[in-house]
């Protein structure tokens, strides 16, 4: 075969010349062959007779070669050699079929219909045939008769094979997007790679990628090069690009998935298997590998979906694998608490392969049915597959053979009904069963499942022999079955039947467990044996100190038995602070315990301990908020106390997430319950005059986002903060609260009265600027006019004060306070050293002062104010008259205010004594002081 190759091809394959040199030599040889053919054709036309006579030695230059080539192709195709191989070698060898092969390649690249291509090719062939027949004469006809096969038959066969080959190539191989101009370079790159010249091969591949970035061949070659070099990461990346450009190659995707797994990239491997499954959806191996990977990354649902597809793809004769996979899927569904899905898988397995159902399968199916409270279905499955016979009351009159026939007919009818129904069956009563016949080969596990079904369906008569047989077995070996039956009795309220089973378990060594003692205690509690139940609960708490339900039940029983201290001792804290700071589940358990403890303390009247419990619960809820507010909970004299700290330390992110998660704590108490708990705690603190702690608790609550985001709760917390701050005499903090309230509700008189009280005690002048700024936004507000007037009067700006008072007077001219303020402002202006028209100011002041007296009436207050004004102006003889007149009036009384707070006799007597002292009447002054100013 090598002897038939051209010399340049042999040199190229041996590596002696490059591909460019090979192309150059071949083109030169082609040109020489064409010139020689033309010369031979010219000589043949000149000697026609000789050519005709020597027909056996001289053959036509086209038809004979074409026929031989096509015959050779047909024969080799029949031997299994691809025609594309012949085309490639023909193009390299430069045979007569070269031009025709190029036309075939061009036809393959086009996307026209195959029939049109065949029709054109056949028409060309017929034309060639006619031309050749004119030149050949009778010799070709003799050859055709001698061979018995015409050229048309050969060509038709070749076209049919070519058409089938094209269809197979379209189905199996992705069409290459590599241009023809670059195929030679791609082949050169592969040759360089095969020779070990990897650097040049990489450069050639990169050049091809630059010119044809959508062709997959250079990426695939580079992936193989990097894989040989040991650079698996780059090999994987180039392989992925090649696979995406040629996605129908399933084996390549699987190879990339294996490479991804070697690099511990499971998600990438899942994607690769998904691509392979897309183009080969019935490949069970691909589905299995992908489902296994899904299980490794925790994607349970996707894994189960893959296994379901595998079940659908398994053939009917592969029942063992079907059953094993179904059992594994059912276990996985059961572990993830997806009982309906687990039941569906097992039902499908029992339905498709009933002949392969074992005791293990039916035991698993019955357990799933019982766990899902479908006891009727569990009973039917046990009866159908285990050969169990149920003898009912109406069946005793018939013979055993008739009973068996009726039972089989009922089972078949039930199966047909189940297939017709789409919705789930409702639980139907089993009826009165008098006797149960269980074959000897049925294991004890299935017998216990049957007993559990009877118990839940309230069929107790056939249970006695079965229960006796179970009790004869050792609880050390069948303790779990003992517990199943006992729990079934407990669920149905049959405590007397469950107690012997539980008593046998707690006395055993292997099953002397906390869960068994708990069931034993619950059974005793239900039967009224409280003392014995307490001992069982104590055993549970001893064996499982973190079991919350046991502690709560034990505390309740101790309280019922009149042991309050023991009841409180059962509710001691279960976790240390470090565990509470890290585990949100432990926080929930501790909160439930503290909630019951607080209720118990309140019922026992232990208020101090009750407050400590409430503070502990609130500190667990407001942990992060308390840190923000720099508040902590400390122990002082065996009790807890809220105090302020100076640090600014923030909690860790994990602790913040654990304590700020209101969703987790809402499972113990709702948000509204937490709010009521906070209000209750603050009320108790205020009743005990612990105002400072209540104030700090308000600060922490305002830093808690859940309460702060609720506008109603935030407003109520503001009022609580104002009250506690004022009662704690923290007027600076109280001013901050009242300031925000006034900005929100500027027209509320109660808030302005509180504002006056706060500013009066705070001795701070910040409120002056606040009132001025607020006055610009609310110029018609009466309270702001009066307050700004007072501030201006105190600061000596009498004209500004007069303007504010006059504005208030215009708003409410009948209010005596406004007239008094205007009159006093005129008196202050008249009392200045340098003033013009002093007498006019005095007259205006007295006019407003008498208007005040008219509106207010003659009383201790009005007479004192008149005397005080006259005293300020130096008219002491008139001031004495009004002071003495004021002393004759009784003090006013108001509800909610002490009488001595409104009595002005001390002030009146003191001012009057000053007048007497200035005039030299010391005795009268001393008399007034001793009479009215003695404490």
DRENFIVEX-629254 format. One line per field, with one value per residue (C-alpha): x, z, y; residue number from 1. Coordinates in steps of 0.1 Angstrom, whole numbers, plus 5000, padded with zeros to 4 digits. Example, Ala and Ser with C-alpha at 12.3 -4.5 7.8 and 13.67 -1.06 7.14 Angstrom:
// residues 2
u: (5123,5137) .
w: (5078,5071) .
v: (4955,4989) .
i: (1,2) .
***
This chain:
// residues 935
u: (5000,5029,5043,5012,5016,5032,5068,5058,5032,5057,5082,5054,5043,5079,5083,5110,5090,5063,5027,5034,5062,5039,5012,5038,5052,5017,5006,5037,5031,4994,5004,5029,5003,4977,5002,5011,4974,4968,4997,4985,4949,4963,4982,4952,4929,4954,4956,4920,4922,4952,4934,4904,4923,4943,4914,4926,4958,4946,4917,4898,4912,4880,4853,4874,4892,4859,4843,4873,4874,4837,4839,4867,4848,4817,4837,4856,4823,4809,4840,4832,4858,4844,4843,4857,4890,4892,4884,4912,4937,4925,4931,4966,4975,4962,4942,4916,4888,4904,4883,4852,4861,4864,4830,4817,4832,4816,4783,4787,4793,4761,4728,4708,4685,4703,4680,4689,4726,4722,4701,4728,4756,4737,4730,4766,4776,4752,4767,4802,4790,4776,4809,4829,4808,4814,4852,4853,4832,4822,4849,4830,4798,4817,4831,4797,4782,4812,4809,4771,4770,4764,4781,4747,4741,4774,4768,4733,4747,4774,4749,4727,4756,4768,4733,4731,4766,4756,4725,4746,4771,4744,4729,4761,4786,4782,4789,4823,4826,4862,4867,4883,4911,4921,4917,4952,4966,4945,4959,4994,4987,4976,5007,5029,5012,5016,5053,5057,5062,5036,5046,5042,5009,4997,5006,4988,4957,4957,4960,4930,4910,4918,4904,4876,4866,4835,4854,4858,4888,4916,4901,4899,4935,4948,4929,4947,4980,4976,4964,4996,5016,4998,4980,4946,4930,4938,4929,4895,4889,4897,4878,4847,4850,4853,4824,4802,4811,4804,4777,4764,4795,4782,4815,4834,4810,4815,4852,4850,4828,4855,4881,4860,4856,4894,4896,4868,4844,4812,4789,4808,4806,4768,4766,4787,4765,4734,4747,4754,4719,4705,4718,4714,4684,4681,4716,4711,4748,4747,4716,4730,4762,4745,4720,4749,4766,4733,4732,4768,4759,4727,4703,4679,4650,4671,4687,4654,4641,4671,4664,4628,4639,4661,4632,4612,4641,4647,4634,4607,4631,4654,4631,4657,4675,4641,4631,4665,4665,4629,4638,4668,4647,4620,4646,4659,4625,4616,4648,4639,4603,4587,4563,4540,4569,4583,4549,4545,4578,4570,4535,4549,4574,4547,4525,4551,4569,4546,4565,4597,4581,4600,4592,4617,4598,4564,4577,4591,4558,4537,4560,4556,4518,4517,4539,4515,4485,4472,4465,4439,4464,4490,4465,4456,4493,4500,4471,4478,4516,4520,4492,4475,4438,4413,4382,4353,4319,4299,4326,4324,4294,4313,4339,4376,4378,4349,4365,4398,4380,4360,4391,4410,4380,4378,4415,4413,4383,4402,4431,4409,4393,4427,4438,4407,4409,4433,4427,4438,4415,4397,4403,4374,4366,4379,4349,4346,4376,4373,4404,4437,4457,4493,4516,4546,4572,4560,4586,4578,4584,4554,4533,4539,4530,4497,4491,4497,4472,4446,4452,4447,4416,4402,4402,4412,4397,4423,4451,4452,4470,4493,4502,4507,4531,4550,4553,4568,4597,4626,4624,4662,4659,4626,4625,4619,4588,4576,4578,4560,4530,4531,4531,4502,4482,4492,4480,4446,4443,4447,4470,4463,4474,4505,4517,4529,4549,4566,4573,4590,4612,4623,4633,4655,4692,4693,4662,4665,4664,4652,4625,4611,4610,4592,4565,4563,4559,4532,4513,4514,4504,4474,4464,4466,4496,4513,4539,4552,4551,4572,4599,4598,4601,4630,4647,4641,4656,4686,4693,4684,4689,4681,4647,4623,4590,4601,4611,4578,4557,4578,4573,4536,4533,4554,4531,4501,4515,4521,4559,4565,4603,4607,4586,4609,4640,4628,4628,4664,4684,4695,4722,4752,4756,4782,4758,4730,4753,4759,4729,4695,4678,4691,4677,4642,4643,4655,4628,4601,4616,4617,4582,4568,4591,4577,4542,4549,4567,4538,4513,4535,4537,4575,4576,4614,4622,4594,4610,4644,4629,4613,4645,4664,4639,4640,4678,4678,4654,4671,4707,4720,4698,4711,4747,4738,4723,4753,4731,4737,4721,4741,4735,4733,4723,4710,4688,4693,4696,4697,4727,4746,4780,4807,4820,4811,4819,4797,4787,4800,4780,4770,4757,4739,4722,4713,4697,4682,4663,4628,4614,4630,4618,4583,4578,4579,4560,4545,4556,4526,4532,4568,4554,4530,4558,4580,4551,4545,4581,4583,4551,4565,4598,4580,4558,4590,4604,4632,4628,4664,4662,4629,4645,4674,4650,4631,4664,4672,4637,4640,4672,4654,4644,4612,4597,4611,4597,4562,4550,4524,4548,4576,4552,4542,4578,4585,4558,4572,4607,4594,4576,4605,4631,4610,4604,4641,4648,4668,4654,4680,4668,4632,4638,4649,4617,4593,4611,4605,4568,4562,4577,4552,4522,4527,4490,4486,4483,4493,4527,4534,4525,4549,4575,4572,4577,4608,4624,4616,4636,4663,4677,4688,4684,4684,4647,4648,4662,4640,4609,4621,4627,4594,4577,4589,4571,4540,4535,4499,4506,4495,4518,4548,4538,4536,4568,4589,4575,4586,4621,4624,4612,4637,4666,4657,4643,4611,4600,4602,4584,4557,4552,4548,4524,4503,4500,4488,4464,4449,4443,4426,4417,4397,4424,4436,4471,4478,4466,4489,4519,4514,4509,4541,4561,4551,4561,4595,4600,4590,4614,4644,4668,4667,4632,4611,4575,4577,4543,4527,4542,4530,4495,4493,4506,4480,4452,4462,4467,4431,4418,4435,4419,4385,4389,4405,4384,4393,4413,4446,4464,4451,4456,4492,4500,4487,4506,4538,4535,4531,4559,4582,4573,4581,4545,4548,4519,4496,4514,4508,4471,4469,4492,4471,4440,4456,4463,4426,4417,4418,4442,4425,4421,4426,4421,4454,4475,4484,4469,4503,4515,4488,4490,4507,4506,4543,4553,4529,4541,4577,4573,4553,4580,4605,4585,4582,4619,4628,4606,4622,4592,4611,4586,4557,4580,4591,4555,4546,4575,4567,4530,4531,4567,4574,4580) .
w: (5000,5008,4973,4957,4977,4961,4971,4988,5009,5021,5030,5048,5068,5078,5090,5064,5050,5063,5053,5032,5013,5008,4992,4970,4956,4951,4931,4909,4903,4894,4868,4851,4850,4833,4806,4799,4796,4771,4750,4749,4739,4710,4695,4700,4679,4650,4648,4652,4636,4656,4687,4677,4668,4700,4723,4748,4755,4755,4778,4781,4805,4824,4822,4827,4858,4871,4868,4884,4912,4918,4917,4941,4964,4963,4972,5000,5014,5015,5034,5061,5050,5051,5018,5034,5039,5002,4994,5016,5001,4966,4972,4985,4958,4930,4913,4886,4911,4929,4912,4917,4954,4958,4944,4968,4998,4986,4984,5019,5033,5016,5034,5002,5001,4995,4967,4947,4951,4939,4910,4898,4903,4883,4855,4853,4852,4824,4804,4810,4800,4767,4759,4767,4747,4716,4721,4731,4705,4706,4731,4761,4751,4749,4783,4798,4782,4795,4831,4833,4855,4840,4852,4861,4885,4902,4904,4919,4945,4954,4956,4980,5002,5002,5011,5041,5052,5052,5073,5099,5100,5106,5134,5152,5145,5151,5120,5121,5120,5110,5076,5048,5046,5082,5080,5067,5096,5121,5106,5109,5146,5153,5135,5156,5187,5177,5172,5206,5193,5217,5217,5180,5182,5208,5187,5157,5177,5191,5156,5145,5175,5166,5131,5139,5175,5171,5160,5186,5171,5183,5219,5220,5208,5234,5261,5252,5251,5286,5299,5287,5304,5337,5338,5346,5353,5319,5303,5320,5309,5272,5273,5286,5258,5232,5247,5247,5210,5203,5229,5214,5224,5255,5262,5262,5288,5310,5307,5318,5347,5359,5356,5376,5403,5404,5412,5438,5418,5423,5409,5377,5374,5379,5350,5328,5335,5329,5294,5287,5298,5276,5245,5259,5282,5285,5298,5332,5342,5336,5356,5385,5387,5387,5414,5435,5431,5440,5473,5481,5478,5497,5468,5479,5456,5425,5435,5440,5407,5390,5407,5396,5360,5365,5377,5346,5324,5340,5318,5332,5335,5358,5387,5414,5407,5406,5440,5456,5442,5454,5489,5490,5477,5503,5531,5518,5516,5551,5565,5550,5564,5529,5538,5508,5483,5501,5501,5464,5456,5476,5461,5426,5435,5449,5419,5392,5407,5431,5426,5440,5472,5502,5539,5541,5514,5530,5564,5551,5533,5564,5585,5561,5560,5598,5601,5578,5598,5569,5589,5565,5536,5559,5568,5532,5522,5550,5541,5504,5505,5537,5534,5566,5570,5588,5600,5606,5623,5591,5576,5603,5586,5554,5547,5547,5509,5503,5527,5507,5474,5488,5502,5469,5451,5475,5472,5434,5435,5459,5435,5406,5426,5437,5401,5391,5420,5418,5452,5484,5501,5533,5563,5566,5597,5595,5611,5638,5634,5656,5646,5628,5611,5605,5587,5607,5583,5589,5610,5643,5629,5605,5633,5654,5625,5623,5660,5657,5628,5649,5679,5658,5643,5677,5670,5703,5704,5682,5700,5731,5717,5697,5727,5748,5722,5722,5760,5760,5740,5759,5759,5756,5721,5710,5730,5700,5691,5727,5725,5691,5706,5738,5719,5698,5730,5744,5713,5715,5753,5763,5792,5812,5782,5776,5812,5814,5782,5795,5829,5812,5792,5821,5840,5812,5807,5770,5768,5802,5783,5789,5762,5777,5812,5797,5782,5814,5834,5809,5813,5851,5851,5829,5852,5882,5899,5906,5931,5909,5879,5897,5903,5866,5856,5879,5862,5828,5840,5855,5822,5799,5818,5786,5781,5784,5784,5812,5834,5828,5835,5867,5879,5873,5893,5921,5923,5924,5952,5972,5968,5955,5961,5943,5914,5911,5914,5884,5863,5870,5840,5816,5796,5805,5791,5765,5750,5749,5731,5703,5699,5690,5696,5732,5735,5726,5751,5778,5771,5774,5807,5820,5809,5830,5859,5858,5858,5888,5907,5901,5914,5945,5951,5949,5931,5934,5918,5893,5882,5879,5856,5834,5832,5822,5794,5782,5783,5760,5736,5738,5739,5710,5717,5753,5740,5716,5745,5767,5792,5810,5835,5867,5899,5931,5964,5950,5926,5891,5883,5851,5850,5827,5814,5798,5772,5735,5726,5699,5700,5674,5643,5653,5687,5671,5646,5674,5697,5672,5654,5665,5642,5664,5696,5682,5684,5722,5725,5698,5692,5710,5740,5742,5742,5770,5790,5786,5798,5828,5838,5836,5857,5884,5884,5887,5915,5934,5926,5904,5879,5868,5857,5840,5821,5809,5799,5777,5761,5753,5738,5716,5702,5693,5656,5660,5685,5670,5635,5649,5651,5678,5700,5694,5705,5736,5745,5742,5768,5791,5787,5795,5826,5839,5832,5850,5879,5880,5880,5848,5832,5805,5791,5798,5777,5748,5749,5752,5725,5700,5711,5706,5671,5663,5681,5686,5695,5725,5757,5780,5763,5767,5804,5808,5788,5813,5842,5826,5816,5850,5868,5842,5845,5809,5783,5752,5750,5741,5707,5702,5709,5685,5656,5663,5663,5627,5616,5638,5641,5653,5682,5715,5738,5717,5719,5757,5761,5738,5757,5790,5776,5762,5795,5815,5792,5794,5759,5771,5736,5722,5752,5748,5711,5720,5749,5727,5700,5726,5740,5706,5703,5737,5750,5779,5793,5826,5822,5790,5806,5836,5814,5793,5824,5841,5809,5810,5846,5838,5810,5833,5860,5837,5844,5811,5797,5779,5789,5821,5833,5801,5806,5842,5832,5804,5828,5854,5827,5818,5855,5864,5833,5848,5882,5865,5846,5875,5903,5938,5953,5971,5937,5921,5952,5956,5920,5924,5956,5940,5911,5934,5955,5924,5914,5950,5959,5992,6010,5983,5982,6020,6014,5988,6006,6038,6017,6001,6035,6043,6014,6018,5997,5966,5964,5933,5930,5928,5942,5979,5995,6006,5970,5961,5993,5988,6024,6030,6000,6009,6045,6035,6010,6036,6062,6038,6036,6073,6077,6053,6073,6106,6120,6130,6155,6130,6104,6130,6138,6102,6098,6129,6120,6084,6076,6102,6089) .
v: (5000,5024,5018,5033,5066,5096,5104,5137,5120,5094,5122,5141,5111,5104,5140,5150,5179,5203,5205,5236,5218,5188,5210,5227,5194,5179,5209,5207,5170,5177,5203,5178,5150,5173,5184,5148,5138,5166,5155,5119,5130,5150,5121,5098,5120,5120,5082,5072,5038,5027,5038,5018,4988,4988,4992,4967,4985,5021,5031,5064,5090,5096,5070,5039,5055,5067,5033,5016,5041,5037,5000,5001,5024,5002,4972,4989,5003,4969,4958,4985,5012,5047,5066,5097,5078,5070,5106,5118,5094,5101,5138,5132,5107,5129,5102,5107,5110,5140,5167,5146,5142,5179,5184,5158,5177,5209,5191,5178,5213,5227,5222,5213,5183,5150,5140,5171,5164,5129,5140,5165,5140,5114,5138,5148,5112,5105,5133,5119,5085,5097,5116,5086,5062,5084,5081,5045,5029,4993,4981,4996,4979,4946,4952,4960,4929,4908,4922,4920,4952,4985,5017,5032,5003,5009,5046,5041,5018,5043,5072,5051,5043,5079,5091,5067,5077,5114,5107,5088,5116,5141,5120,5112,5139,5176,5196,5212,5250,5249,5267,5247,5271,5262,5225,5220,5241,5221,5189,5202,5211,5176,5162,5184,5173,5136,5142,5158,5194,5208,5244,5248,5229,5253,5283,5268,5261,5297,5310,5289,5300,5336,5332,5307,5310,5288,5257,5231,5212,5235,5237,5199,5195,5221,5202,5170,5189,5204,5170,5154,5182,5176,5209,5195,5229,5243,5210,5211,5247,5241,5208,5226,5252,5224,5206,5237,5242,5205,5197,5165,5145,5127,5108,5141,5155,5124,5128,5164,5154,5129,5156,5180,5154,5150,5187,5184,5206,5186,5213,5215,5177,5179,5204,5181,5151,5172,5181,5145,5135,5162,5144,5109,5110,5072,5065,5051,5054,5092,5096,5075,5094,5128,5117,5105,5139,5156,5137,5147,5184,5180,5185,5158,5167,5167,5134,5117,5130,5114,5081,5083,5087,5056,5036,5046,5035,5001,4973,4950,4920,4940,4938,4932,4964,4981,4968,4976,5012,5017,5006,5030,5058,5051,5052,5085,5100,5088,5103,5137,5135,5131,5103,5107,5104,5074,5057,5064,5048,5016,5014,5015,4988,4965,4971,4965,4935,4917,4885,4900,4914,4901,4904,4933,4952,4947,4955,4988,4996,4989,5010,5039,5035,5035,5065,5083,5071,5050,5019,5005,5004,4989,4961,4954,4952,4928,4906,4906,4898,4879,4854,4866,4856,4877,4859,4882,4875,4870,4848,4821,4805,4797,4771,4780,4774,4799,4824,4822,4827,4856,4871,4869,4884,4913,4919,4920,4943,4966,4967,4976,5004,5017,5019,5038,5063,5092,5107,5090,5065,5075,5053,5028,5007,4972,4957,4930,4906,4875,4856,4861,4834,4843,4819,4806,4820,4856,4874,4890,4925,4921,4905,4936,4959,4939,4944,4982,4983,4965,4988,5020,5005,4996,4959,4944,4909,4891,4909,4888,4857,4879,4901,4870,4856,4889,4891,4856,4870,4887,4925,4925,4913,4927,4959,4982,4961,4963,5001,5002,4983,5003,5037,5025,5018,5052,5069,5053,5059,5023,5030,4998,4977,4998,4998,4961,4965,4997,4982,4953,4977,4999,4968,4956,4965,4973,4994,5012,5045,5080,5078,5046,5061,5091,5070,5051,5083,5096,5063,5065,5101,5093,5065,5089,5073,5106,5096,5068,5091,5117,5090,5081,5118,5122,5093,5110,5143,5124,5105,5134,5167,5188,5172,5202,5184,5160,5190,5208,5177,5170,5206,5204,5172,5185,5216,5194,5173,5205,5207,5243,5242,5209,5223,5254,5232,5212,5244,5254,5266,5239,5257,5278,5314,5303,5277,5302,5327,5302,5280,5295,5262,5262,5298,5286,5257,5280,5306,5279,5269,5305,5312,5283,5293,5329,5316,5294,5322,5345,5319,5315,5353,5355,5389,5395,5361,5367,5400,5383,5357,5384,5403,5372,5365,5401,5401,5370,5388,5422,5410,5430,5460,5461,5461,5490,5509,5500,5482,5450,5426,5419,5400,5420,5406,5373,5393,5407,5444,5464,5488,5511,5502,5524,5500,5502,5466,5450,5414,5389,5384,5349,5360,5389,5366,5341,5367,5391,5363,5372,5345,5318,5333,5339,5301,5304,5337,5359,5394,5408,5384,5397,5433,5425,5408,5440,5462,5439,5440,5478,5482,5460,5479,5512,5499,5489,5524,5510,5539,5539,5502,5508,5538,5516,5489,5515,5525,5489,5483,5514,5499,5467,5468,5448,5472,5503,5496,5494,5530,5524,5506,5531,5559,5541,5534,5571,5579,5552,5566,5601,5590,5568,5596,5622,5600,5591,5629,5625,5657,5658,5625,5635,5667,5645,5624,5654,5673,5645,5643,5680,5679,5652,5667,5705,5713,5690,5711,5682,5678,5716,5714,5684,5704,5733,5709,5694,5727,5741,5714,5709,5745,5742,5768,5745,5748,5785,5779,5748,5769,5797,5772,5755,5789,5796,5764,5770,5808,5805,5782,5798,5778,5787,5824,5823,5803,5825,5855,5840,5833,5868,5883,5863,5873,5910,5914,5931,5944,5909,5895,5922,5912,5876,5883,5907,5880,5855,5882,5887,5849,5847,5881,5868,5847,5864,5850,5869,5902,5896,5889,5920,5942,5928,5934,5971,5973,5958,5983,6012,6000,6004,6032,6049,6050,6075,6080,6060,6072,6060,6026,6024,6035,6008,5982,5990,5989,5954,5944,5956,5937,5906,5912,5915,5883,5864,5879,5890,5861,5855,5852,5884,5905,5892,5900,5936,5941,5926,5950,5980,5968,5966,6002,6015,6023,6004,6021,6008,5974,5970,5973,5946,5923,5925,5920,5889,5874,5875,5852,5814,5793,5776,5739,5717,5680,5661,5689,5695,5726,5740,5740,5766,5787,5821,5833,5826,5847,5875,5876,5876,5905,5925,5919,5934,5966,5968,5962,5989,6013,6003,5983,5952,5939,5938,5922,5895,5889,5882,5859,5839,5838,5827,5816,5789,5754) .
i: (1,2,3,4,5,6,7,8,9,10,11,12,13,14,15,16,17,18,19,20,21,22,23,24,25,26,27,28,29,30,31,32,33,34,35,36,37,38,39,40,41,42,43,44,45,46,47,48,49,50,51,52,53,54,55,56,57,58,59,60,61,62,63,64,65,66,67,68,69,70,71,72,73,74,75,76,77,78,79,80,81,82,83,84,85,86,87,88,89,90,91,92,93,94,95,96,97,98,99,100,101,102,103,104,105,106,107,108,109,110,111,112,113,114,115,116,117,118,119,120,121,122,123,124,125,126,127,128,129,130,131,132,133,134,135,136,137,138,139,140,141,142,143,144,145,146,147,148,149,150,151,152,153,154,155,156,157,158,159,160,161,162,163,164,165,166,167,168,169,170,171,172,173,174,175,176,177,178,179,180,181,182,183,184,185,186,187,188,189,190,191,192,193,194,195,196,197,198,199,200,201,202,203,204,205,206,207,208,209,210,211,212,213,214,215,216,217,218,219,220,221,222,223,224,225,226,227,228,229,230,231,232,233,234,235,236,237,238,239,240,241,242,243,244,245,246,247,248,249,250,251,252,253,254,255,256,257,258,259,260,261,262,263,264,265,266,267,268,269,270,271,272,273,274,275,276,277,278,279,280,281,282,283,284,285,286,287,288,289,290,291,292,293,294,295,296,297,298,299,300,301,302,303,304,305,306,307,308,309,310,311,312,313,314,315,316,317,318,319,320,321,322,323,324,325,326,327,328,329,330,331,332,333,334,335,336,337,338,339,340,341,342,343,344,345,346,347,348,349,350,351,352,353,354,355,356,357,358,359,360,361,362,363,364,365,366,367,368,369,370,371,372,373,374,375,376,377,378,379,380,381,382,383,384,385,386,387,388,389,390,391,392,393,394,395,396,397,398,399,400,401,402,403,404,405,406,407,408,409,410,411,412,413,414,415,416,417,418,419,420,421,422,423,424,425,426,427,428,429,430,431,432,433,434,435,436,437,438,439,440,441,442,443,444,445,446,447,448,449,450,451,452,453,454,455,456,457,458,459,460,461,462,463,464,465,466,467,468,469,470,471,472,473,474,475,476,477,478,479,480,481,482,483,484,485,486,487,488,489,490,491,492,493,494,495,496,497,498,499,500,501,502,503,504,505,506,507,508,509,510,511,512,513,514,515,516,517,518,519,520,521,522,523,524,525,526,527,528,529,530,531,532,533,534,535,536,537,538,539,540,541,542,543,544,545,546,547,548,549,550,551,552,553,554,555,556,557,558,559,560,561,562,563,564,565,566,567,568,569,570,571,572,573,574,575,576,577,578,579,580,581,582,583,584,585,586,587,588,589,590,591,592,593,594,595,596,597,598,599,600,601,602,603,604,605,606,607,608,609,610,611,612,613,614,615,616,617,618,619,620,621,622,623,624,625,626,627,628,629,630,631,632,633,634,635,636,637,638,639,640,641,642,643,644,645,646,647,648,649,650,651,652,653,654,655,656,657,658,659,660,661,662,663,664,665,666,667,668,669,670,671,672,673,674,675,676,677,678,679,680,681,682,683,684,685,686,687,688,689,690,691,692,693,694,695,696,697,698,699,700,701,702,703,704,705,706,707,708,709,710,711,712,713,714,715,716,717,718,719,720,721,722,723,724,725,726,727,728,729,730,731,732,733,734,735,736,737,738,739,740,741,742,743,744,745,746,747,748,749,750,751,752,753,754,755,756,757,758,759,760,761,762,763,764,765,766,767,768,769,770,771,772,773,774,775,776,777,778,779,780,781,782,783,784,785,786,787,788,789,790,791,792,793,794,795,796,797,798,799,800,801,802,803,804,805,806,807,808,809,810,811,812,813,814,815,816,817,818,819,820,821,822,823,824,825,826,827,828,829,830,831,832,833,834,835,836,837,838,839,840,841,842,843,844,845,846,847,848,849,850,851,852,853,854,855,856,857,858,859,860,861,862,863,864,865,866,867,868,869,870,871,872,873,874,875,876,877,878,879,880,881,882,883,884,885,886,887,888,889,890,891,892,893,894,895,896,897,898,899,900,901,902,903,904,905,906,907,908,909,910,911,912,913,914,915,916,917,918,919,920,921,922,923,924,925,926,927,928,929,930,931,932,933,934,935) .
***
